[in-house]
Amino acid sequence: MTRAMRASFAGFVFPDRETPEGPARRADFAPEEVLALASRFRVDGPRGGAAFPKRGNINLHTFVVEGEREGRTEAFLLQRINTDVFSRPFRVMRAMVAWTEAQAAYLEEHLAAKATGWEPIELVASNDGAPFVVDDGPHGWSVWRMMKRIPDVVEYKSLGEVADPGERLRLAGEVGRGLALNADLTSRMSLDGLQPSLLGYRDTRGYFAQFRAVATGCVTREDAAPFLPADPEVAEATEGLYRLSDPACAARIKEPALQAYLERIAAAETFGCWLQDAVASGTVRRTPIHGDTKIENFLFDRITGRVRSLVDLDTIMPFTWLADYGDMLRSLCNVAGEKETDLARVQVDRDVADAVRRGFEEAVVEAPANELAGMEDAVRAIALELGVRFLTDYLRGDNYFRLLPTDPPDLNRQRGLVQLTLFERLGGLERC
C-alpha cells in the first residue's frame, strides 16, 4: 500500500453534535442493504456483505465487503458504531482518525519503524471525503465506517490457545513489542480535541468514589451527590454508577466473606490513583492510549508470527501508555483467567510477564526512564482498579458489567475477587 492510497482527512470538520438522533430500530441487515451502505464509500463494485465472524461483543454489525481500488481487489470491513455503548460516535471517529494518521505519518518518517512490518488501520473515505457515513434509514440513525481488512493475519483470544510453551512465550514477547511499537507510533500525536469516548473511563478516583458511595448505601441521586464527579457531563453520564440499582442490594455490602476485601480496597486507594495523579502532576507524560490492549486486539502475521497491528480503536483517549501496558500484562500473566472460582489458582506467570516486558523494552524508543521504571506498578494499579470496578458493580446490582441470562448471579463478585487476588499476587501494597 502506498501513501497515496491512504485517504487523508486533514482539515475535516467533525460535527459539533455528539449524540445520536434516535435509537437504532432494526437489528437485521439484508445483503442488499449492506452493499448499498458500502457503495457510499470510495470502493468500486462492492460485493459480498457477509457478517464478519470475529466482530466481537460491541460493534455487532460488522460485515466483510470486497471491491476494487486503483484496479486492485481488496477486502474491507464495514462497521456500524454501537451507539448504545458509544453514545458519542463522532468523538470515537475523531480519535480514530488522529490515531491512524499519526501512525501512518510516523512510519513514513522513521525507516526503522517502517521495517517492522507494522500496518496501521486504514479508514476508507466516504464518497463525500468524510471518514464515516451517517445513515438515517429504516434501521434508525447510525454512523458507519469502512476499514481496509488487513490480510494474512492471525489472532488469539488468549495465550492459552497456544499449546507449545516456547511459542507461548514468543507470542507474549510479540505482544509486548506490539505495544511498544504502538506507543512509539502515536507518541507525536496531538492531544488537541481528544476526549474519552466513554465518559468516566480510566477515572480511577471516580471508581473509588463509586465504591465509597455504594458501600455507604447510596440509593438516590441526592444520596450520591457528595461523591459525583465535578465535571457535569461526566456526572450526568455516570450518576447511576454511584448508587445502588436496587435497595435490596444493600445486603451484598454486608456479606461476611467480602469484608476483608472491602477493607483492602479502602486501604489501597492512594496507591490505586498514582497513575492518574502522576499524569495530573506532569510526572509522567499525557499520551494517547488505546484503552483495551487485550491480546485479541493484536494481529500477527500468518507467516512470520510477528505482531502486525493493533485494532479495535474505540476507546482511544489521553492518559498514559503505562495504563495500556498495565492492562495488557494484567490480562496475560493471570494463569487462571478472569472468571476463576478457586482463588488459590489465581497465580502470576512470571515467565510470561518477563517475556512481555523484554519484548516491550527491546522495541520501545519514545519512553523516558522514569516511565519505564513505573511499569510493574502500573500492572498492579490496573489489576486493583479493575477489581474495584467489578466488585463495586456487584455491590450496586450489576448495572455496568451486565450479566447474560447464562451467567452466574455472582459473576462480577468473582471477577472482582480474582483481580484483587491478582493484585496481591503481584505484590499488593507491600511493594509500594
N, C-alpha and C positions, 0 to 999 in steps of 0.2 A: 504494500500500500504506500503510495507516495503522499507527500504532504499535500499536494494539490487536490487529492481526492477527499481529504478530510474537510468537512464544512467548517467555516469559521462563523461564529456567532458574535464576534466582536461588535459592540455597538448596539446589539439587540436590546430593545427596551421591554422589560418584563411588565406585565400588567400590575397595577397597584393592588387590585383586589386579590386577596389571598384565600378566600373561602369559596367552596363550590356554590353554584346557584341552585342547588337542589340535589336530592339523593339519586343514586342510580336506581332504576326501576326494574330492569330485567337482568338476569344473570346469564342467559344463554345467548350465544352469538352464532348465527348461521355462517357458513363459509363465505357466502357472497358478501355478507356484512363486513367480515374481516378484510376481505380483499378490497372492498370499497374504501375502508379506512386506510389500508396500505397504499392505495392509489393517491392519497393526499400527501405522500412523501415522495422525494426525488429518487424513485426507483422505477425503472421501466418494466412493464409486463409482470406485475406481481402475481404470484400464483402460490398454491398450497393453502396455508392458513390453518394447519392442524394445531391443536393445543400443544404447548411446549411441555414435555413430561417432567422437567426439572424446574418448574416455575416457583417452587417454594410455597410458603404459607400466607404471604401477604398480598402480593400482586398476582392474583389468581388468573386474571385474564391476560395471558401471555401466549402468543402464537408465533409459529415458525412460518416465515414467508420467504420465497425465493424471487429473485428478479435480476435485472441487468443494470449495471452502471458502467459507463465508458466501455461498453462492449464485453464486459465480463459478467458471468453469472456468479452471484453471491447469495449467501443466506443471511437473513435478518430476523431479529426478534421484535415483534410488535407488541407493545405492552400498555395496558391501562393502569394508571396510578390508582391505588386503592385509597380513595378519599375518606373512607370510614376510619382509616388509620392515619393517613397523611392528609389532614384537613387543609393544609396549605400547599397545594401541589406546585404552584409557581415558585415557592421557596425551595422545594425539592429540586426543581429543574434549574433554577438559578445556580444553586450549589453544584449540581452535576455538570453544568456547562463549565463553570470556573475550574472544577477539578480536572475534567478530561482535557481541557485546553492547556492547563498548566502542565500536565504530564506530557502532552504531545510537544509543547514548546521546550521543556527540559530535555527531552530525548533528542531533539534536533540540535540542541546547543552542546550536548555532552556526549562525545563519541563513546566513552566507556560505558555510560548508561545505555546507550543505544545497542551496544554489543551484547547486552544481557539477554536480548530477545523479549524484553517486556513489551506488552501490547496494551495500550490504554483502551478503554471502552470508546467506541466511536459512535456519536449520535448522528443520525441521518437527518438532514434538513427537510422541513415540510416544503410543499410547492411554493409557499409564501416566504421561505427563507427562515422560518422560526425553528427552534429546537423541539417543538411539540405541536400537536394538533388539538384544538378544543372541539369536542363533538357534543351536540345537543340533540341527538336523535332519539329514537324510541327507547334507548337504554338509559336515558337521563343524561345530565351534564357530566362530562368526563374529560380528562386530559390523557392524551396518548403520546407515546414516544416510540421511535424506531431506532434500534441499535444494530450495528453490524454484528453478526454472530461470529465469535472467534472460532476458527476451525481447528480441528485436530488437537483437542484438549480433553483431559480427563479431570474429574473432580471426586472428592471424597466427603462422605458425611462425617466420618471420624477416623482417627488413626487406627481404631480397632478393625477397620476393614482390611488392613494390611497385615497379613499373617507373618511375614518374614521380619524378625526383629531388626536386622540390619537395614532393610528397606524402610521400615517404620521410622528409624532414627534419621535416615537420609531425608525422608519426606518431612520430618519435623524441622530439620535444618533448612529445607527449602521454604517452609512457611515463614521461618524467621527471616530468611533472606528476602522473601517477597515483601514482608512488612517494611524491611529496611529500604528496599528499592522504592516502595510506595511513599515512605516518609521523605526520601530524598526528592522524588519527582514532584511532590507537592510543596516542597519547602519554600519555593519562591511565589507561591500562590497568594494573591491578595485576599485579605480577610474583609475588605470593604463590602458591606451589604450581606455578608454571610451570617445567616441566622439558623438556629436549630429548626429542623423540620418537625420534630416532636418537642413541644414545649415542656420544659422541666426535665428533659433527658440529660443525664450526666450531671445533674444538680445534686451533689452529694449532701450538701446541707439541707436541701429540700427533702431528700429521702429520710434523713434522720429526723427532720421536723415532722414528717408524716408519721414516722414511728412513734414519736413522743405524743403527737396528737391522738393517734389511735390507741396507744397504751393508756392514755389518760381517760379514754372512753368517750371522745367527742362524737356526737350524734348529728348535730345541726351545724349549719354554716356559721352560726353565731358562736357555737362552742369552739369551732376550729379557727376562728378569726385571728387569735393571737399567734397561730402557727403558720399562717399563709404567707407565701412569698410577697415581697414588696412590689414586684412588677405586676401591675394589674392584669396584663394579658396572660402571664403565666398563672396568676392566682385564679383567674376565671377558668382557664383550661384544666387546671389540676385540682380544683377545690374539692371534688368528690373523693380524692385520694387522702384527704386529711380528716376523714371521719368514717365511722362505721357505716357500712352499706345497709346493715340491719342491726337494730339494738340488741337482738339476740346474740350477735357475735361477741358481745362483751364477755360471754362465758369463756371464749377462747383465750382471752388475755390471762385468765386465772388458771389455765391448765398447769398442774404442778411440774410436769416434765419440761415445760418451756421456761420456767423462772430463771434457771441458771443462764440460759441463752439471752433472755431479755436483759439480765444484768450485764452480760458481756457486751452487748450492743451499746448500752448506755456508757460503759467504761471506755469503749473504743471510738467514740465519736470524734475526738480530737485527731487521732491518727487517721480515721477514715476520711477526713476532709482535707488531708495535707496536700493532695494533688490540686484540688480546687483552690486552696489558699496559696499554693506556690504559683499558680497561674495568675491569680488576682494580684499578688505582690510583685510579679515580674521575675521571681526567682527562676522559673522555667519559662520558656517561650510559649506564647499562644500560637498554636499551629492549627491547620485544618486536620480533622480526624475523620476516619471512615465511619466509626461508630458501631461496627458489627463485624469484627475480624475473626469470626469462627472459620474453621478450615474449609467448610463447604463453600465459602465465598472466594476461595483462591482457585485458580485454574492452572493446570500443569500440562506441559507439552506431552503429547501422547508418545512421542519417540524418545526424547531425551530425558523426560521426567523432571525437567527444570520448571520452576514456577514461572508463570507467564502473564498472569493478570489477577486483579482483584475486582470483583463485580459486586452488584447489589449496592448501588450508590444512593440510597435514600436517606441515610442518617448522617450525612456529612455536616459538620458543624465546627466552630472554633473551640479548641480546648488545648490538649497537649497530646502528642503522639504516644506518650507514656501510657495513657488510658487505653489506646489501641493495643499496645504491647501487653499490658496487664490483662486485658480481656482475652487476648489470643492465648497467652500462656496459661492463664487460669483454666481455660476450657481444654487445652491439650494435655496438661500434666495430671489431671484428675483421672486416675485409672478406673474409678468406679462409675463415672458418668453422673449426670445431674439429678437422676431420679432414684438413686440407690436408697434402699430402705434399711440396710445394715451399715450404720455409720462407721463400724470398725473397718469396713472395706474402702473407705474414703482415704486414699493414700496419694502421695505425690510421687510421680515417676520422675526421679531425678535425672535419669539418662535422657528422657525426652526434654526436660527443662534445660539441661545443658546443651543439647543439640540445637534447640530453638535459639538460645542465647548466642551460641557460636555462629550460627547462620546469620543472625542479625548483625553481630559485631563485625563479622568479616566483610559484610557488604555495605554497611551504613557509612555515609560520608558527611552528611549535613547535620550531625548531632553533637553538641558540646559535651565536655566531660562531666559536668555537673548533672546533666540529664541522664547520661549513661549510668552514673552512679546510683540513680534512683530506680533502676529497672526492677530490682527484686521487691522493693517496697511497693511499686506500682501493682505488681501481681497480687500482693496481699491486700492492698487497698481495694482493688476491683472485686476480689472474692468477697471481702467484707461488705462492700456496697451492694453486691447482688444478693448476698444473704439477707441483708436488711430489707431489700425490696421484696423478696419472695415472702419472708416471714411477716412483714407488715401487711402484705396483700392477704395472706391467710387470716391474720387477726381481724382485718376490717371486712372480710367476706368475699375475697376473690373477685374484685371488680376491675382489676387491671390485667393480670395474667389469667384470663378467663379459662374455665375448665370445660373440656369437652364432655359429652354425656358418658363417654367410656373412661374418663379419668377418675381416679380415686378422689374422694372429697377432701382428703388432706394432702393433695399433691403439692401445693405451694408451701405448706408446712414442711414437708420433707425436703423440697428443693432448698428452702431456706436453711434447714439444718445441715444439709450437705455442704453448702457454700460456707457456712460459719465453721463447720468442722474442717473444711479445706483451709480456711484462714488460719486456724490453729495449727494444722499440719505444716503450713508454710512458715510458721514461727510466731503467729499471733502477735500480741502486744509485747512479748518478751524480747523481740528483736528490734524494738523501737529505740 
